[in-house]
Amino acid sequence: MVLFSQCVATATLSLFTIIQPVDSACTNPTKRQEWSSVTQPERDQYIRAVKCLATKPSRLNLTTTLYDDFPYIHDKVFSEIHITGNEAVAAFLPWHRYFLYLYEAALNDCGYSGTMMYWDWTKDSSNPMKAAIWDPITGIGGDGIQSSTCQYTTGLPQKCVASGPFASLRPAYHNGRRAPHSISRCFTCDSPTMDSWMYTPSAVAQTLAVPKYKDFTSALYFGSHIGIHEGVGGDLPASNSPNDPVFAFHHTQVDRLWWQWQQSNPAIRTNAYEGPRYSIKNPSITTSTLSDLMNMAGLATDLPVSSVMSTQSDLLCYTY
C-alpha cells in the first residue's frame, strides 16, 4: 500500500492570528501525557471535543465541517510536508508540530481543557491489535469490520469502525475528493502483525541514535511513523489521514520522539534543521532553512519553521 497521495491546491482565510513566539515567555509549560496514563474523564472530554469539531462550520469557506478542515489541508499541502524522492522533507516534523498545535487549540475551543495526548505504540508493539486505545468503551474503537451500518467509498477497504465513540462520524474527504464515508481501518491489510516490527522499542532506539537531523527525519518517517500509518490501514495511509482520530495520538508520539532527540543534545539539536524542501509556490527552491514558511493552506498564519523548533516557545509552551 502506498502511503498517501500527492495533491496540490490552495485555500483561503485564517483560523488563528498568531503572535511570534518568544522563548523566555514560556514559564509554565503544559505536559503532554500518554493516552493510557490519563483518567477516563479526561479521555471522554477529549473525545467529546473531537466530535464537537464535526458540528462546527469550516473555517476555510468549505461546505464541510471544522473537523474536515484538518484532513483537507493535510491533503492539499502533502507534497510539501512528507517526502521527495526517497527522503523525508525537512518540514515533515515542524509542520506537523504546528498542525497539532492548531488542532489542540480547536479542541480547546470545543471545551477540552487538557493538552494533546500521545499513543506510545512501542508499549503495544508486541500485540498492537490489543492496544487499550482500540477499546470501544474506554478508547476510540478498533479495527474495521464489514457492516450494514458502514458508509463506504471507493479506494478504501470495505471495512469501517462500527463501534465506539466515532462509529457515526463521517469524514468528508478521501485522497483529495469529496467522499463522505465511515472511518476505515484494516489492521491486517498491510501485514498480519500491523507492521509491528517497525515500532518496537529497539527499532525506535535505533532511530533516536541517528545523529543528523536530515537522516533522523527520514529514519523516523520511513520507520515507526509509516509503520503505524500502514499498520492501522484504511484512512490512515491516505492523504486525508487526519480523518481518523488516531492520527493526532500517533503524530503527537512522533513529535515526542523528535522532542526526545532534540533533548538529548539541546544546544545543538533544538535548532538543527536541514534536508530537502519542496514548495508548491516556489518549486525551484529545494534547500531548507529555518526561515521557510510552513504552508497551512489558509487554516492559520504561515509561520517560519524557526517558530516551532522549541516546544517551550511562547507559542507552543509544552513538554513531554
Secondary structure, DSSP 4 states (H G I P E B T S, - for coil): --------------S-PPPPP-GGG--S-EE-EEGGGS-HHHHHHHHHHHHHHTTSBPSSS-SSBHHHHHHHHHHHTHHHHSEETTEE-TTHHHHHHHHHHHHHHHHHHTT--S--EE--GGGGTTSGGG-GGG-TTTSS--S-B--TT----TTS-S-B--SSTTTT----EETTEE--------TTSS-TTTTGGGGSHHHHHHHHT--SHHHHHHHHIIIIIHHHHHHH-TTTTSTTGGGSTHHHHHHHHHHHHHHHHHHTSHHHHTT---SB---SS-TT--B--TTPBP--TTSS---BGGGGS-TTSTTT-EE-
